[in-house]
Amino acid sequence: MKVYTKTGDKGTTALIGGTRVPKNNIRLEAYGGVDELNSHLGMIRSYPIDEVSVKELIEIQNVLFVVGANLATDTSVSNMQKKMPCTEEDVAFLERAIDRMDEELPPLQYFVLPGGHPAVSACHIARTVCRRVERRIIDMGEEIEVEDVIVRYVNRLSDYLFVLGRKLAKDCGLEEAKWIPRA
């Protein structure tokens, strides 16, 4: 099978189910953003981080493929969403990971400035991309039904990425840079 099909050369693409839509359709903004986010998670995994975080990120990347497939499915012609659902257990997985990492961290008493180490910075970039993706999914939900659990999952994922950034900063021996508002 060739990577290029030439079917999108006129600015349209096929959803799961075969329906063709313009490449600037809000649905593509949503699932394209999920794909971008998934790539950022792969970048985080490329740094020398702990094995537990690597395994969690791989699990999350797998779920993001499910999320993307759900967003890319035209439910009027395909039952893909039922075959590959994003579930409450996926949300609970993130919550357990957040709680586990939070137990190792000092209480958050200030806003944290992103940066200090490439892996930490990558977490914060992924977090902000995740927030944008969440907004695009909500935009999509105004026109096309989106499962509530997908919005919850992406919202919780941004929390996970923030806490992961804090954890990786601690693992690197970095003191978090605090935001100090001007008087």
Contacts in CASP RR format, 6 or more apart in sequence:
PFRMAT RR
TARGET T0000
AUTHOR 0000-0000-0000
METHOD contacts of the structure
MODEL  1
MKVYTKTGDKGTTALIGGTRVPKNNIRLEAYGGVDELNSHLGMIRSYPID
EVSVKELIEIQNVLFVVGANLATDTSVSNMQKKMPCTEEDVAFLERAIDR
MDEELPPLQYFVLPGGHPAVSACHIARTVCRRVERRIIDMGEEIEVEDVI
VRYVNRLSDYLFVLGRKLAKDCGLEEAKWIPRA
7 13 0 8 1.000
7 14 0 8 1.000
8 23 0 8 1.000
11 22 0 8 1.000
11 23 0 8 1.000
12 20 0 8 1.000
12 21 0 8 1.000
12 22 0 8 1.000
12 23 0 8 1.000
13 20 0 8 1.000
13 21 0 8 1.000
13 23 0 8 1.000
13 28 0 8 1.000
14 20 0 8 1.000
15 21 0 8 1.000
15 27 0 8 1.000
15 72 0 8 1.000
15 73 0 8 1.000
15 74 0 8 1.000
16 69 0 8 1.000
16 72 0 8 1.000
16 73 0 8 1.000
16 74 0 8 1.000
16 78 0 8 1.000
16 80 0 8 1.000
17 73 0 8 1.000
17 74 0 8 1.000
17 77 0 8 1.000
17 78 0 8 1.000
17 80 0 8 1.000
18 74 0 8 1.000
18 77 0 8 1.000
18 78 0 8 1.000
19 74 0 8 1.000
19 76 0 8 1.000
19 77 0 8 1.000
21 27 0 8 1.000
21 28 0 8 1.000
22 28 0 8 1.000
26 136 0 8 1.000
26 139 0 8 1.000
26 140 0 8 1.000
26 143 0 8 1.000
26 144 0 8 1.000
27 71 0 8 1.000
27 72 0 8 1.000
27 140 0 8 1.000
27 144 0 8 1.000
29 136 0 8 1.000
29 139 0 8 1.000
29 140 0 8 1.000
30 68 0 8 1.000
30 71 0 8 1.000
30 133 0 8 1.000
30 136 0 8 1.000
30 137 0 8 1.000
30 139 0 8 1.000
30 140 0 8 1.000
30 146 0 8 1.000
31 67 0 8 1.000
31 68 0 8 1.000
31 69 0 8 1.000
31 71 0 8 1.000
31 72 0 8 1.000
32 68 0 8 1.000
33 129 0 8 1.000
33 132 0 8 1.000
33 133 0 8 1.000
33 136 0 8 1.000
34 64 0 8 1.000
34 67 0 8 1.000
34 68 0 8 1.000
34 71 0 8 1.000
34 133 0 8 1.000
34 154 0 8 1.000
35 68 0 8 1.000
36 129 0 8 1.000
36 133 0 8 1.000
37 64 0 8 1.000
37 126 0 8 1.000
37 129 0 8 1.000
37 130 0 8 1.000
37 133 0 8 1.000
37 157 0 8 1.000
38 61 0 8 1.000
38 64 0 8 1.000
38 65 0 8 1.000
40 122 0 8 1.000
40 125 0 8 1.000
40 126 0 8 1.000
40 129 0 8 1.000
41 57 0 8 1.000
41 60 0 8 1.000
41 61 0 8 1.000
41 64 0 8 1.000
41 126 0 8 1.000
42 57 0 8 1.000
42 61 0 8 1.000
43 122 0 8 1.000
43 126 0 8 1.000
44 53 0 8 1.000
44 57 0 8 1.000
44 119 0 8 1.000
44 122 0 8 1.000
44 123 0 8 1.000
44 126 0 8 1.000
44 164 0 8 1.000
45 54 0 8 1.000
45 57 0 8 1.000
45 58 0 8 1.000
47 118 0 8 1.000
47 119 0 8 1.000
47 122 0 8 1.000
47 168 0 8 1.000
48 119 0 8 1.000
49 119 0 8 1.000
49 168 0 8 1.000
49 171 0 8 1.000
50 171 0 8 1.000
53 164 0 8 1.000
53 167 0 8 1.000
53 168 0 8 1.000
56 93 0 8 1.000
56 97 0 8 1.000
59 93 0 8 1.000
60 94 0 8 1.000
60 157 0 8 1.000
60 160 0 8 1.000
63 86 0 8 1.000
63 90 0 8 1.000
63 93 0 8 1.000
63 153 0 8 1.000
66 84 0 8 1.000
66 85 0 8 1.000
66 86 0 8 1.000
66 90 0 8 1.000
67 86 0 8 1.000
67 150 0 8 1.000
67 153 0 8 1.000
67 154 0 8 1.000
69 80 0 8 1.000
69 81 0 8 1.000
69 84 0 8 1.000
70 80 0 8 1.000
70 81 0 8 1.000
70 84 0 8 1.000
70 85 0 8 1.000
70 86 0 8 1.000
70 147 0 8 1.000
70 150 0 8 1.000
71 137 0 8 1.000
71 140 0 8 1.000
71 146 0 8 1.000
71 150 0 8 1.000
73 80 0 8 1.000
73 81 0 8 1.000
75 81 0 8 1.000
75 145 0 8 1.000
81 147 0 8 1.000
85 147 0 8 1.000
85 149 0 8 1.000
86 147 0 8 1.000
86 149 0 8 1.000
86 150 0 8 1.000
86 153 0 8 1.000
87 149 0 8 1.000
88 149 0 8 1.000
90 149 0 8 1.000
90 153 0 8 1.000
91 149 0 8 1.000
91 152 0 8 1.000
91 153 0 8 1.000
91 156 0 8 1.000
94 153 0 8 1.000
94 156 0 8 1.000
94 157 0 8 1.000
94 159 0 8 1.000
94 160 0 8 1.000
95 156 0 8 1.000
97 160 0 8 1.000
98 156 0 8 1.000
98 159 0 8 1.000
98 160 0 8 1.000
98 163 0 8 1.000
101 163 0 8 1.000
101 164 0 8 1.000
101 166 0 8 1.000
101 167 0 8 1.000
102 163 0 8 1.000
104 167 0 8 1.000
104 170 0 8 1.000
105 163 0 8 1.000
105 166 0 8 1.000
105 167 0 8 1.000
105 170 0 8 1.000
108 166 0 8 1.000
110 178 0 8 1.000
110 179 0 8 1.000
111 178 0 8 1.000
111 179 0 8 1.000
112 166 0 8 1.000
112 176 0 8 1.000
112 177 0 8 1.000
112 178 0 8 1.000
112 179 0 8 1.000
113 176 0 8 1.000
113 177 0 8 1.000
113 178 0 8 1.000
113 179 0 8 1.000
114 120 0 8 1.000
114 121 0 8 1.000
114 124 0 8 1.000
114 125 0 8 1.000
115 121 0 8 1.000
115 124 0 8 1.000
115 169 0 8 1.000
115 177 0 8 1.000
116 169 0 8 1.000
116 172 0 8 1.000
116 174 0 8 1.000
116 177 0 8 1.000
117 168 0 8 1.000
117 169 0 8 1.000
117 172 0 8 1.000
117 174 0 8 1.000
119 165 0 8 1.000
119 168 0 8 1.000
119 172 0 8 1.000
120 165 0 8 1.000
120 168 0 8 1.000
120 169 0 8 1.000
120 172 0 8 1.000
120 174 0 8 1.000
123 161 0 8 1.000
123 162 0 8 1.000
123 164 0 8 1.000
123 165 0 8 1.000
123 168 0 8 1.000
124 161 0 8 1.000
124 162 0 8 1.000
124 165 0 8 1.000
126 161 0 8 1.000
127 158 0 8 1.000
127 161 0 8 1.000
127 162 0 8 1.000
130 154 0 8 1.000
130 157 0 8 1.000
130 158 0 8 1.000
130 161 0 8 1.000
131 158 0 8 1.000
133 154 0 8 1.000
134 151 0 8 1.000
134 154 0 8 1.000
134 155 0 8 1.000
134 158 0 8 1.000
137 146 0 8 1.000
137 150 0 8 1.000
137 151 0 8 1.000
137 154 0 8 1.000
138 146 0 8 1.000
138 151 0 8 1.000
140 146 0 8 1.000
166 176 0 8 1.000
169 176 0 8 1.000
END
